[in-house]
């Protein structure tokens, strides 16, 4: 009863009766609406107006099924008056700390049968008994659950130690409902649980196997031994375990697992641990199923739970007494495609075991290569899952492919220590998993390819990419505060370039200023302390600090926490600028397209380690812990031999700028003796200079001056960095101004001769000589392409030679690194007969044969408008097209001739093209048109055309895209005009 109010409004008895009647009607209506609303229990949250949903298939504690409430059949349990109000712990992303899971007994039964693969919907059932310890008295239990239906839910306890005996009672269960927004199932109990006591939560549940994608329990359909087959696998990270079974789906809530899988006898079941035993079960239809149980796992988070049901075959290796099995389709195993992975997995484990002096704790490792796996790879403890990129096919056995497989394997094996053995406490520190796995991936690649410098691997596979993407206005910090997360999908977005590559850069920088020895010792202490447990970023900092405090050689300007928090808690990175005339070094945030005197966001300073070299001599490490400091040793004299370079060996996560004197001295040294500057820093100088010029920190002429020495450069990776910055798509498309191209040709051809002689001989005679240096193969395509584009006669002749040999003897393969370029050049320089040869070759290929996009690309390289028009007409008139989803209009538009032909063809055949490629191609088609616009008049003409063929909402988007491209084209033209002027002065 409500307490009486001391004041109010007087109403007559008649009015009071009327109000009472209206209230009764309203209450009845609410009950009816609530009952109707309860029928929506198992639909997705996007289909609901509320986040609280009554379950429709739960058995009450008595074991009897209750039916979903309807207006004609009301239930006394679960009606609207029993529901909790829409506020409470179920509104928060993190589970309340009331229960701690200790152990799961999990049984899963997917109904996959090899003779019934056409079923439109594949279901699974399951049971899980979860032993928990209560820490706070509560009568409300929350677990994660999503897209699961429940047949029975029970709570038992308190449990006697180590046994469930007859005295254990069942805790009354009053209600079960879903909080869909945060993906909880909520249990309302009839009494509170006792703190310090253990209980068992029992669930019988069912769900759907995902037919597309890789979340939770998902299906793969594939062909093996000429038959359609299927498998089921799991992907639980980050928050998909709740799609498979009710659980405490947070990384800090580790528990042990006993897993049982029920499957068709024709399949094998795999899980985290070795098989414990097998039995059989007969279903209601009389069908026989195999029940496979597995040994108990170590304590681990739910996101590492894994299972696969398949009829794959495997190859086996043994490393230090432990079996490693690599599973794949039977055809792939028979063809030997997994041998490379099998031969190298063991040595990767041994390398990391020796490095950390911590043995891999599980008794076995299974690795499986799925035909389709959206996530690419997953480090599940004892059962790592990969996609088909793990296969090394005989016709794809290239050094760079081998290096890629080693890289993927190394990353996932690295997780066995960083992630599996020691897990971050919550997702905001996922970089402790992914960043360190990425870091050791580099070290392992160097271990298998000792001729490739480790710092070059790191620069080209990690640092280069993240420096291009990271900036202070729109990127994010590596470590994000927990309170910033309000919904589950925000966790998924953490698996990005900042977590992986910027996280690796943090580890790289730490190892740089600590020394590798001290760094590894600190990591050993960290791993040993938090094994089978969880850690936060500060735990890592503390163990590194402990290692520093125990020695007297390395001295830091602040605590490790203060230094590293300045990097992990803010976005972007600094530009470090040295005034070589004064020795003043300053830092400022790096911004894209920086504007002079613009008002910038307030930004904390970084504590920056600066390794540096002066006149060829490595200098002691210095620290920049203020916005500006003076380092007298960095001041340069007028001597021609005086020069200085910062970020020696590219250890720090920043770009470096110099004043005019600093850049001048570096240019002089490069022209005099480039090898006095290490190759990694020559690469860094070019990368930094062009990035800084593009974003208005220095003039483009300063970057161009760095290329004057390039004739003396014999490292193809430095050449690559110069070429991608100077001869890119914008430049290629601008050759029609007739000014830039002849100047570029004159400037570069005479400088190319020396390195071209080296690599043309390798291409002609000895590609195998690059087997041990896979990094040198990566820039080969760009180098070859540019040499031919500039008209180097020997490059064009080599293209013709390789093409003619291939036409006459198809078994004579063109080196795959340059195949696309060779075919393109051959068609651009060749006859209609050459073009017809490729066209017929492509048309006559069967669907089962390999992807031949390189042939399509080459046919688009023709310089004959009639041939290009015929090519595009074929694609939109012949049905079904042999070119599948390839947009031939876009392919043709890639060349300087083709972009105009494609534009005209598109305008003249818009309806047919749009029908062929569909509405999803609109952005691509508008981009093709926009490649040629740089004036308002050109934009207006295209807008008038598009107004006649597009609907209103499409026109708005298309017009905005054209304006954006016009602005970009104008900006490129202005930049190119300055390049032209510089080339005139320096050619």
Protein Blocks (a to p, Z undefined) as FASTA:
>chain_A
ZZddfbdcdddfklmmmmmmmmmmmmmmmmmmmmmmmmmmmgcfklpcbfbdcdfkbccf
kopacddddfklccfehpaklpccfbdjklpfbdcfkbccfbdcdddddfbdfklmkbfb
dcdddddddddddfbdcfbdcdddehiacfbdcdeddddehiacfklccdddfbdcddfk
nopacdddfbdcdehiacdddddddddddfbdjehjadddddeehiacddddddfbfklm
mmmogcdddfklgcdddddddddfkbccddfbdcfbdcddddfkopacdddddddddddd
fklgccddddddcddddeehiacdddddfklmmnopmmmmmmmmmmmmmmmmmmnopacf
bfbdcddddfbdfkopacbehiacddfklpccfklccfklmmmmmmmmmmmmmmmmnoml
pccfblklmmmmmmmmmmmmmmmmmmmmmmbcfklmmmmmmmmmmmmmgcfklmccfbdc
fklpcbfklmmmmmcfklmmmmmmmmmmmmmmnojklmmmmmmmmmmmmgoiacdfklmm
mmmmmmmmmpckbccfbdfklmmmmmmmpgcjddddddfknopacdddddehiaehiacd
ddddddddddddeehiacdddddfbfbdcdfklpccfbfkbccdehihilagcdddddfk
lmmmmmmmmmmommlpcfklmmmmmmmmmmmmmnopacfklmmmmmmmmmmpcbfklmmm
mmmmmmcfklmmmmmnommmmmmmmmmmmmmmmmmmmmmmmmmmommlmmmmmklmmmmm
mmmmmmmmnopaklmmmmmmmmmmmmmmmmlccdfklmmmmmmmmmmmmcfklmmmmmmm
mmmpcfklccfklmmmmmmmpcbfklmmmmmmmmmmpccdfklmacfklmmmmpmklmmm
mmmmmmmmmmmmmmmnommlmmmmmmmmmmmgcbfklmmmmmmmmmmmccfklmmmmmmm
mmmmmmmmmmmmmmmmmmmmmmmmmZZ
